């Protein structure tokens, strides 16, 4: 996706060889026009896959997931990281480690929103080591649902996440694949 790569070049900030800050347009301030384009691209790539639900993790995956849900005409579920008074019964739960925050969280989805008939598309803002994707896959498996694929806005291809998901047989579609953040510069694979 050329518009996304251009935005990363112009507004992304390389904090280290492992961390890219994109809070100017993706995970703090959101560029709605870019999110609409991202949603359209995910819908194009997963058209015909029978997607009935989209699942993401709060908070940074919500914007691209909602736009893809709008394009595909399906509901979007976000796994919550925090305990809630209204989300406490009949939960699917899993643990996820955040590379950026260096913390582990319990994520949860109400079991009433996913069932064995669902064909789920996972969407997230980043794919690094694959911890978030594996936790979401675990939740979907607990529901007995199927996985249509994994949509990622920005993939750090130099980390192990994609290789792990590929080895498990999941279809991964990344809109921007970063080969390196060395020397403070973003290098793309494609």
Secondary structure, DSSP 8 states (H G I E B T S, - for coil): -HHHHHHHHHH-EE-SSS-EE-TTTTSSS--HHHHHHHHHHHHHHTTTS---EEEEETTTTHHHHHHHHHHHT-EEEEEBSS--SSS-SSEEEEEEEETTTTEEEEEEEEGGG--TT-EEEEEEEEESSSHHHHHHHHHHHHHT-EEEEEEEEEEETTSSHHHHHHHTT--EEEEEEEEE-GGG--EE--
